[in-house]
Amino acid sequence: MKETVTPITIPRAEFIAMMAGLMALNALAIDIILPAFPNITADYAIEGNSIQYTLLSYILGFGAAQLFFGPIADRFGRRLPLFAGLAIYIACSFAGAFAPTFGALLLLRFIQGIGAAGTRVIALAVVRDTHAGRDMAATMSLVMMVFMIVPIIAPMTGQGIILLAPWPYIFTFMAALATFMSLWCAMRLRETLNPSNRRELTVSTVLQGFMLVVSNRISLFYTLATAFFFGSLFAFLNTAQPIYVEIYNLGARFPFVFAVVAVLMAITSFSNARFVGRFGMRRLSHAALVAHFVLSVAATLIFSTGPVPLWLFLTTIALIMPLFGLVGANFNSIAMEPLGRVAGTASSVLGFTQTVGGGIIGAVIGQAYNGTVFPLMAGITAVSFISLALVFVAENGRLFGVAQDGAATKAAE
């Protein structure tokens, strides 16, 4: 029987731009403040690497709230939790510009992350409500193409703002953009949840999702592997600004160098769909993870000998970071394979585990920053090895198995 969908009432191009804009609020909140790290540090007289907690606090709020926005949206519809999330995001962004202390800023960032979780979860739910099958996959691909532009331009936007005004205007900018998205959605986005699909809101729903994930070997170990793997990405985000600015003296050029890595990651993400069809999820993601580990080990050995020239560091990062585009999406798909009947709840649990786990791991690595690039690379090597070991356990010691795609589920249950 053909899956019933809710027709969209606006042009498809506008719908794609709207969904990408909602999802982009999350990436914007992470990347736009990176150039302002020195300014925030100076204003609050922060010591050491404590400025990195502005990312961790946001990520923790974002990750934790994913557990609840999905069930809430299934009970009350899409619009109400969407506007609640946007209101939280706007209020905390605006208040962040006036935070009297660093502790207050961290609290506001945590709550801002909660609001951002609503925009992402609801955007994905709306796409599922209005599309099915290949049409949904095609629409999500276009949404992600637009979304991937944000990590490229967000640091440049932040740099531009602090060149013209004090750093609090970055938070004002986030509030203004979220306000625009709120008005746009209020005027143009109708409720997309079919009344017959509304579900009761119970704590057992979330607990059931956790139990389903932890009771399946494939889902559990791939979720943990993704959390550790994402830890290296968050570690890079935590240390990118001090490495590029303090070690290599790039100054205002930092956002442009950062954008190169973002572009390469976007390219591999776009290419993943074509490669998966040819090689399979497991062969492609396992090969990328092995390459990630080998490159990380080699770089760690080289970086341990002393100062690293800029060209070598950039080359290393340009080779390692784009591999996320070949690992992250595929690991998520593999983890979700056994959970098709409860995909919505399971997706929230996976998002929580991967985001919060990755954020904490990235913070631990980031706090080891000592004015050299060695702690970052050593941390990346460690989490890459752990991720590889977890995948090895998940697959019972069999890597690169194309035949396992879509067939390993029953054996793991």
Contacts in CASP RR format, 6 or more apart in sequence:
PFRMAT RR
TARGET T0000
AUTHOR 0000-0000-0000
METHOD contacts of the structure
MODEL  1
MKETVTPITIPRAEFIAMMAGLMALNALAIDIILPAFPNITADYAIEGNS
IQYTLLSYILGFGAAQLFFGPIADRFGRRLPLFAGLAIYIACSFAGAFAP
TFGALLLLRFIQGIGAAGTRVIALAVVRDTHAGRDMAATMSLVMMVFMIV
PIIAPMTGQGIILLAPWPYIFTFMAALATFMSLWCAMRLRETLNPSNRRE
LTVSTVLQGFMLVVSNRISLFYTLATAFFFGSLFAFLNTAQPIYVEIYNL
GARFPFVFAVVAVLMAITSFSNARFVGRFGMRRLSHAALVAHFVLSVAAT
LIFSTGPVPLWLFLTTIALIMPLFGLVGANFNSIAMEPLGRVAGTASSVL
GFTQTVGGGIIGAVIGQAYNGTVFPLMAGITAVSFISLALVFVAENGRLF
GVAQDGAATKAAE
2 132 0 8 1.000
3 132 0 8 1.000
3 133 0 8 1.000
4 194 0 8 1.000
5 129 0 8 1.000
5 130 0 8 1.000
5 131 0 8 1.000
5 132 0 8 1.000
6 129 0 8 1.000
6 130 0 8 1.000
6 192 0 8 1.000
6 193 0 8 1.000
6 194 0 8 1.000
7 130 0 8 1.000
8 15 0 8 1.000
8 130 0 8 1.000
8 192 0 8 1.000
9 190 0 8 1.000
10 18 0 8 1.000
10 188 0 8 1.000
10 189 0 8 1.000
12 139 0 8 1.000
14 188 0 8 1.000
15 130 0 8 1.000
15 139 0 8 1.000
16 139 0 8 1.000
16 142 0 8 1.000
16 143 0 8 1.000
16 146 0 8 1.000
17 146 0 8 1.000
18 181 0 8 1.000
18 184 0 8 1.000
18 185 0 8 1.000
18 188 0 8 1.000
18 189 0 8 1.000
19 123 0 8 1.000
19 126 0 8 1.000
19 127 0 8 1.000
19 143 0 8 1.000
20 143 0 8 1.000
20 144 0 8 1.000
20 146 0 8 1.000
20 147 0 8 1.000
21 123 0 8 1.000
21 146 0 8 1.000
21 147 0 8 1.000
21 181 0 8 1.000
22 82 0 8 1.000
22 119 0 8 1.000
22 120 0 8 1.000
22 122 0 8 1.000
22 123 0 8 1.000
22 181 0 8 1.000
22 185 0 8 1.000
23 119 0 8 1.000
23 120 0 8 1.000
23 123 0 8 1.000
23 124 0 8 1.000
23 143 0 8 1.000
23 147 0 8 1.000
24 146 0 8 1.000
24 147 0 8 1.000
24 149 0 8 1.000
24 150 0 8 1.000
25 89 0 8 1.000
25 116 0 8 1.000
25 119 0 8 1.000
25 120 0 8 1.000
25 174 0 8 1.000
25 177 0 8 1.000
25 178 0 8 1.000
25 181 0 8 1.000
26 62 0 8 1.000
26 113 0 8 1.000
26 116 0 8 1.000
26 117 0 8 1.000
26 119 0 8 1.000
26 120 0 8 1.000
27 147 0 8 1.000
27 150 0 8 1.000
27 151 0 8 1.000
27 154 0 8 1.000
28 150 0 8 1.000
28 154 0 8 1.000
28 174 0 8 1.000
28 177 0 8 1.000
29 58 0 8 1.000
29 89 0 8 1.000
29 93 0 8 1.000
29 112 0 8 1.000
29 113 0 8 1.000
29 116 0 8 1.000
29 174 0 8 1.000
30 55 0 8 1.000
30 58 0 8 1.000
30 59 0 8 1.000
30 154 0 8 1.000
30 237 0 8 1.000
31 150 0 8 1.000
31 151 0 8 1.000
31 154 0 8 1.000
31 155 0 8 1.000
31 237 0 8 1.000
32 154 0 8 1.000
32 155 0 8 1.000
32 157 0 8 1.000
32 158 0 8 1.000
32 161 0 8 1.000
32 170 0 8 1.000
32 173 0 8 1.000
32 174 0 8 1.000
33 40 0 8 1.000
33 54 0 8 1.000
33 158 0 8 1.000
33 167 0 8 1.000
33 170 0 8 1.000
34 155 0 8 1.000
34 158 0 8 1.000
34 237 0 8 1.000
34 240 0 8 1.000
34 241 0 8 1.000
34 254 0 8 1.000
34 255 0 8 1.000
34 258 0 8 1.000
35 155 0 8 1.000
35 158 0 8 1.000
35 159 0 8 1.000
35 160 0 8 1.000
35 162 0 8 1.000
35 241 0 8 1.000
35 252 0 8 1.000
35 254 0 8 1.000
35 255 0 8 1.000
36 158 0 8 1.000
36 162 0 8 1.000
36 167 0 8 1.000
36 170 0 8 1.000
37 51 0 8 1.000
37 241 0 8 1.000
37 242 0 8 1.000
38 241 0 8 1.000
38 245 0 8 1.000
39 162 0 8 1.000
39 166 0 8 1.000
39 167 0 8 1.000
40 46 0 8 1.000
40 51 0 8 1.000
40 54 0 8 1.000
40 102 0 8 1.000
40 105 0 8 1.000
40 167 0 8 1.000
41 51 0 8 1.000
43 167 0 8 1.000
44 101 0 8 1.000
44 102 0 8 1.000
44 105 0 8 1.000
46 102 0 8 1.000
49 238 0 8 1.000
49 242 0 8 1.000
49 366 0 8 1.000
49 367 0 8 1.000
49 369 0 8 1.000
50 102 0 8 1.000
52 238 0 8 1.000
52 239 0 8 1.000
52 363 0 8 1.000
52 366 0 8 1.000
52 367 0 8 1.000
53 106 0 8 1.000
53 363 0 8 1.000
54 105 0 8 1.000
54 106 0 8 1.000
54 109 0 8 1.000
55 234 0 8 1.000
55 237 0 8 1.000
55 238 0 8 1.000
55 359 0 8 1.000
55 363 0 8 1.000
56 238 0 8 1.000
56 359 0 8 1.000
56 360 0 8 1.000
56 362 0 8 1.000
56 363 0 8 1.000
57 106 0 8 1.000
57 107 0 8 1.000
57 109 0 8 1.000
57 110 0 8 1.000
58 109 0 8 1.000
58 110 0 8 1.000
58 112 0 8 1.000
58 113 0 8 1.000
58 116 0 8 1.000
59 113 0 8 1.000
59 234 0 8 1.000
59 355 0 8 1.000
59 356 0 8 1.000
59 358 0 8 1.000
59 359 0 8 1.000
60 110 0 8 1.000
60 356 0 8 1.000
60 359 0 8 1.000
60 360 0 8 1.000
61 110 0 8 1.000
61 111 0 8 1.000
61 113 0 8 1.000
61 114 0 8 1.000
61 117 0 8 1.000
62 113 0 8 1.000
62 114 0 8 1.000
62 115 0 8 1.000
62 116 0 8 1.000
62 117 0 8 1.000
62 120 0 8 1.000
62 355 0 8 1.000
63 113 0 8 1.000
63 117 0 8 1.000
63 351 0 8 1.000
63 352 0 8 1.000
63 355 0 8 1.000
63 356 0 8 1.000
64 114 0 8 1.000
64 117 0 8 1.000
64 352 0 8 1.000
64 356 0 8 1.000
65 113 0 8 1.000
65 114 0 8 1.000
65 115 0 8 1.000
65 117 0 8 1.000
65 118 0 8 1.000
66 117 0 8 1.000
66 120 0 8 1.000
66 121 0 8 1.000
66 348 0 8 1.000
66 351 0 8 1.000
66 352 0 8 1.000
66 355 0 8 1.000
67 206 0 8 1.000
67 348 0 8 1.000
67 349 0 8 1.000
67 352 0 8 1.000
68 206 0 8 1.000
68 348 0 8 1.000
69 81 0 8 1.000
69 85 0 8 1.000
69 117 0 8 1.000
69 118 0 8 1.000
69 121 0 8 1.000
69 122 0 8 1.000
69 348 0 8 1.000
70 81 0 8 1.000
70 121 0 8 1.000
70 125 0 8 1.000
70 344 0 8 1.000
70 345 0 8 1.000
70 348 0 8 1.000
71 199 0 8 1.000
71 201 0 8 1.000
71 202 0 8 1.000
71 205 0 8 1.000
71 206 0 8 1.000
71 345 0 8 1.000
71 348 0 8 1.000
72 81 0 8 1.000
72 201 0 8 1.000
73 81 0 8 1.000
73 82 0 8 1.000
73 121 0 8 1.000
73 122 0 8 1.000
73 125 0 8 1.000
73 193 0 8 1.000
74 125 0 8 1.000
74 193 0 8 1.000
74 197 0 8 1.000
74 198 0 8 1.000
74 199 0 8 1.000
74 201 0 8 1.000
75 198 0 8 1.000
75 199 0 8 1.000
75 200 0 8 1.000
75 201 0 8 1.000
76 198 0 8 1.000
76 201 0 8 1.000
77 191 0 8 1.000
77 193 0 8 1.000
77 198 0 8 1.000
78 122 0 8 1.000
78 125 0 8 1.000
78 126 0 8 1.000
78 129 0 8 1.000
78 191 0 8 1.000
78 192 0 8 1.000
78 193 0 8 1.000
79 185 0 8 1.000
79 189 0 8 1.000
79 190 0 8 1.000
79 191 0 8 1.000
81 118 0 8 1.000
81 121 0 8 1.000
81 122 0 8 1.000
82 118 0 8 1.000
82 119 0 8 1.000
82 122 0 8 1.000
82 185 0 8 1.000
82 189 0 8 1.000
83 182 0 8 1.000
83 185 0 8 1.000
83 186 0 8 1.000
84 115 0 8 1.000
84 118 0 8 1.000
85 114 0 8 1.000
85 115 0 8 1.000
85 116 0 8 1.000
85 117 0 8 1.000
85 118 0 8 1.000
85 119 0 8 1.000
86 115 0 8 1.000
86 119 0 8 1.000
86 178 0 8 1.000
86 181 0 8 1.000
86 182 0 8 1.000
86 185 0 8 1.000
87 182 0 8 1.000
88 111 0 8 1.000
88 112 0 8 1.000
88 114 0 8 1.000
88 115 0 8 1.000
89 112 0 8 1.000
89 113 0 8 1.000
89 115 0 8 1.000
89 116 0 8 1.000
89 119 0 8 1.000
89 174 0 8 1.000
89 175 0 8 1.000
89 178 0 8 1.000
90 175 0 8 1.000
90 178 0 8 1.000
90 179 0 8 1.000
90 182 0 8 1.000
92 108 0 8 1.000
92 109 0 8 1.000
92 111 0 8 1.000
92 112 0 8 1.000
92 113 0 8 1.000
92 115 0 8 1.000
93 112 0 8 1.000
93 171 0 8 1.000
93 172 0 8 1.000
93 174 0 8 1.000
93 175 0 8 1.000
93 178 0 8 1.000
94 171 0 8 1.000
94 172 0 8 1.000
94 175 0 8 1.000
95 108 0 8 1.000
96 104 0 8 1.000
96 105 0 8 1.000
96 108 0 8 1.000
96 109 0 8 1.000
96 168 0 8 1.000
96 171 0 8 1.000
97 168 0 8 1.000
97 169 0 8 1.000
97 170 0 8 1.000
97 171 0 8 1.000
97 172 0 8 1.000
97 175 0 8 1.000
98 168 0 8 1.000
99 105 0 8 1.000
99 108 0 8 1.000
119 181 0 8 1.000
121 348 0 8 1.000
123 143 0 8 1.000
124 347 0 8 1.000
125 192 0 8 1.000
125 193 0 8 1.000
126 189 0 8 1.000
126 192 0 8 1.000
127 136 0 8 1.000
127 139 0 8 1.000
127 140 0 8 1.000
127 143 0 8 1.000
128 136 0 8 1.000
129 192 0 8 1.000
129 193 0 8 1.000
129 194 0 8 1.000
130 192 0 8 1.000
131 139 0 8 1.000
131 140 0 8 1.000
141 273 0 8 1.000
144 269 0 8 1.000
145 270 0 8 1.000
148 262 0 8 1.000
148 265 0 8 1.000
148 266 0 8 1.000
148 269 0 8 1.000
148 270 0 8 1.000
149 266 0 8 1.000
151 262 0 8 1.000
151 265 0 8 1.000
151 266 0 8 1.000
152 259 0 8 1.000
152 262 0 8 1.000
152 263 0 8 1.000
152 266 0 8 1.000
153 259 0 8 1.000
155 254 0 8 1.000
155 255 0 8 1.000
155 258 0 8 1.000
155 259 0 8 1.000
156 255 0 8 1.000
156 256 0 8 1.000
156 259 0 8 1.000
157 173 0 8 1.000
158 170 0 8 1.000
158 173 0 8 1.000
158 255 0 8 1.000
159 252 0 8 1.000
159 254 0 8 1.000
159 255 0 8 1.000
161 167 0 8 1.000
161 169 0 8 1.000
161 170 0 8 1.000
161 173 0 8 1.000
162 169 0 8 1.000
162 170 0 8 1.000
163 252 0 8 1.000
199 205 0 8 1.000
205 345 0 8 1.000
206 345 0 8 1.000
206 348 0 8 1.000
206 349 0 8 1.000
208 342 0 8 1.000
208 345 0 8 1.000
209 342 0 8 1.000
209 345 0 8 1.000
209 346 0 8 1.000
209 348 0 8 1.000
209 349 0 8 1.000
210 349 0 8 1.000
212 219 0 8 1.000
212 339 0 8 1.000
212 342 0 8 1.000
212 345 0 8 1.000
212 346 0 8 1.000
212 349 0 8 1.000
213 219 0 8 1.000
213 220 0 8 1.000
213 223 0 8 1.000
213 335 0 8 1.000
213 339 0 8 1.000
213 346 0 8 1.000
213 349 0 8 1.000
213 350 0 8 1.000
213 353 0 8 1.000
214 220 0 8 1.000
216 338 0 8 1.000
216 339 0 8 1.000
216 412 0 8 1.000
216 413 0 8 1.000
217 393 0 8 1.000
217 394 0 8 1.000
217 412 0 8 1.000
218 334 0 8 1.000
218 335 0 8 1.000
218 337 0 8 1.000
218 338 0 8 1.000
218 394 0 8 1.000
218 408 0 8 1.000
218 409 0 8 1.000
218 412 0 8 1.000
219 335 0 8 1.000
219 336 0 8 1.000
219 337 0 8 1.000
219 338 0 8 1.000
219 339 0 8 1.000
219 346 0 8 1.000
219 350 0 8 1.000
219 412 0 8 1.000
220 394 0 8 1.000
221 390 0 8 1.000
221 391 0 8 1.000
221 393 0 8 1.000
221 394 0 8 1.000
222 331 0 8 1.000
222 334 0 8 1.000
222 335 0 8 1.000
222 390 0 8 1.000
222 391 0 8 1.000
222 394 0 8 1.000
223 335 0 8 1.000
223 350 0 8 1.000
223 353 0 8 1.000
223 354 0 8 1.000
224 353 0 8 1.000
224 390 0 8 1.000
225 331 0 8 1.000
225 386 0 8 1.000
225 387 0 8 1.000
225 388 0 8 1.000
225 390 0 8 1.000
225 391 0 8 1.000
225 394 0 8 1.000
226 327 0 8 1.000
226 328 0 8 1.000
226 331 0 8 1.000
226 332 0 8 1.000
226 335 0 8 1.000
226 350 0 8 1.000
226 354 0 8 1.000
226 387 0 8 1.000
227 353 0 8 1.000
227 354 0 8 1.000
227 356 0 8 1.000
227 357 0 8 1.000
227 358 0 8 1.000
227 361 0 8 1.000
228 358 0 8 1.000
228 361 0 8 1.000
228 383 0 8 1.000
228 386 0 8 1.000
228 387 0 8 1.000
228 390 0 8 1.000
229 289 0 8 1.000
229 292 0 8 1.000
229 324 0 8 1.000
229 327 0 8 1.000
229 328 0 8 1.000
229 331 0 8 1.000
229 383 0 8 1.000
229 384 0 8 1.000
229 387 0 8 1.000
230 328 0 8 1.000
230 354 0 8 1.000
230 355 0 8 1.000
230 357 0 8 1.000
230 358 0 8 1.000
230 359 0 8 1.000
230 361 0 8 1.000
231 357 0 8 1.000
231 358 0 8 1.000
231 359 0 8 1.000
231 361 0 8 1.000
231 362 0 8 1.000
231 365 0 8 1.000
231 383 0 8 1.000
232 361 0 8 1.000
232 362 0 8 1.000
232 365 0 8 1.000
232 379 0 8 1.000
232 380 0 8 1.000
232 383 0 8 1.000
232 384 0 8 1.000
233 321 0 8 1.000
233 324 0 8 1.000
233 358 0 8 1.000
234 358 0 8 1.000
234 359 0 8 1.000
234 361 0 8 1.000
234 362 0 8 1.000
234 363 0 8 1.000
235 361 0 8 1.000
235 362 0 8 1.000
235 365 0 8 1.000
235 366 0 8 1.000
235 376 0 8 1.000
235 379 0 8 1.000
235 380 0 8 1.000
235 383 0 8 1.000
236 317 0 8 1.000
236 321 0 8 1.000
236 376 0 8 1.000
236 380 0 8 1.000
238 362 0 8 1.000
238 363 0 8 1.000
238 365 0 8 1.000
238 366 0 8 1.000
238 369 0 8 1.000
239 365 0 8 1.000
239 366 0 8 1.000
239 369 0 8 1.000
239 375 0 8 1.000
239 376 0 8 1.000
240 254 0 8 1.000
240 258 0 8 1.000
241 254 0 8 1.000
242 369 0 8 1.000
242 371 0 8 1.000
243 313 0 8 1.000
243 369 0 8 1.000
243 371 0 8 1.000
243 373 0 8 1.000
243 376 0 8 1.000
244 250 0 8 1.000
244 251 0 8 1.000
244 254 0 8 1.000
244 257 0 8 1.000
244 258 0 8 1.000
245 251 0 8 1.000
245 254 0 8 1.000
246 371 0 8 1.000
247 371 0 8 1.000
247 372 0 8 1.000
247 373 0 8 1.000
248 310 0 8 1.000
248 313 0 8 1.000
250 257 0 8 1.000
257 314 0 8 1.000
260 314 0 8 1.000
260 318 0 8 1.000
261 317 0 8 1.000
261 318 0 8 1.000
261 321 0 8 1.000
261 322 0 8 1.000
264 318 0 8 1.000
264 321 0 8 1.000
264 322 0 8 1.000
265 321 0 8 1.000
265 322 0 8 1.000
265 324 0 8 1.000
265 325 0 8 1.000
267 322 0 8 1.000
268 322 0 8 1.000
268 323 0 8 1.000
268 324 0 8 1.000
268 325 0 8 1.000
268 326 0 8 1.000
269 325 0 8 1.000
269 329 0 8 1.000
272 284 0 8 1.000
272 325 0 8 1.000
272 326 0 8 1.000
272 329 0 8 1.000
272 330 0 8 1.000
275 284 0 8 1.000
275 326 0 8 1.000
276 284 0 8 1.000
276 330 0 8 1.000
279 287 0 8 1.000
279 402 0 8 1.000
280 402 0 8 1.000
280 405 0 8 1.000
281 330 0 8 1.000
281 333 0 8 1.000
281 334 0 8 1.000
281 405 0 8 1.000
282 330 0 8 1.000
282 334 0 8 1.000
282 395 0 8 1.000
282 399 0 8 1.000
282 400 0 8 1.000
282 401 0 8 1.000
282 402 0 8 1.000
282 404 0 8 1.000
282 405 0 8 1.000
283 400 0 8 1.000
283 401 0 8 1.000
283 402 0 8 1.000
284 326 0 8 1.000
284 330 0 8 1.000
285 326 0 8 1.000
285 327 0 8 1.000
285 328 0 8 1.000
285 330 0 8 1.000
285 331 0 8 1.000
285 334 0 8 1.000
286 391 0 8 1.000
286 399 0 8 1.000
286 400 0 8 1.000
286 401 0 8 1.000
287 326 0 8 1.000
287 400 0 8 1.000
288 323 0 8 1.000
288 325 0 8 1.000
288 326 0 8 1.000
288 327 0 8 1.000
289 323 0 8 1.000
289 327 0 8 1.000
289 384 0 8 1.000
289 387 0 8 1.000
289 388 0 8 1.000
289 391 0 8 1.000
290 388 0 8 1.000
290 399 0 8 1.000
291 323 0 8 1.000
292 320 0 8 1.000
292 323 0 8 1.000
292 327 0 8 1.000
292 384 0 8 1.000
293 381 0 8 1.000
293 384 0 8 1.000
293 385 0 8 1.000
293 388 0 8 1.000
295 316 0 8 1.000
295 319 0 8 1.000
295 320 0 8 1.000
296 320 0 8 1.000
296 377 0 8 1.000
296 380 0 8 1.000
296 381 0 8 1.000
296 384 0 8 1.000
297 381 0 8 1.000
299 316 0 8 1.000
299 320 0 8 1.000
299 377 0 8 1.000
299 380 0 8 1.000
299 381 0 8 1.000
300 374 0 8 1.000
300 377 0 8 1.000
300 378 0 8 1.000
300 380 0 8 1.000
300 381 0 8 1.000
302 308 0 8 1.000
302 312 0 8 1.000
303 372 0 8 1.000
303 373 0 8 1.000
303 374 0 8 1.000
303 377 0 8 1.000
303 378 0 8 1.000
304 374 0 8 1.000
304 378 0 8 1.000
306 372 0 8 1.000
306 374 0 8 1.000
307 372 0 8 1.000
308 372 0 8 1.000
308 373 0 8 1.000
313 373 0 8 1.000
316 377 0 8 1.000
320 380 0 8 1.000
332 350 0 8 1.000
332 354 0 8 1.000
334 405 0 8 1.000
335 350 0 8 1.000
336 343 0 8 1.000
336 346 0 8 1.000
336 347 0 8 1.000
336 350 0 8 1.000
337 406 0 8 1.000
337 408 0 8 1.000
337 409 0 8 1.000
338 409 0 8 1.000
338 412 0 8 1.000
338 413 0 8 1.000
339 346 0 8 1.000
340 346 0 8 1.000
361 383 0 8 1.000
365 375 0 8 1.000
365 376 0 8 1.000
365 379 0 8 1.000
365 380 0 8 1.000
365 383 0 8 1.000
366 375 0 8 1.000
366 376 0 8 1.000
368 375 0 8 1.000
368 378 0 8 1.000
368 379 0 8 1.000
369 375 0 8 1.000
369 376 0 8 1.000
391 399 0 8 1.000
392 399 0 8 1.000
394 412 0 8 1.000
395 401 0 8 1.000
395 404 0 8 1.000
395 408 0 8 1.000
398 404 0 8 1.000
END
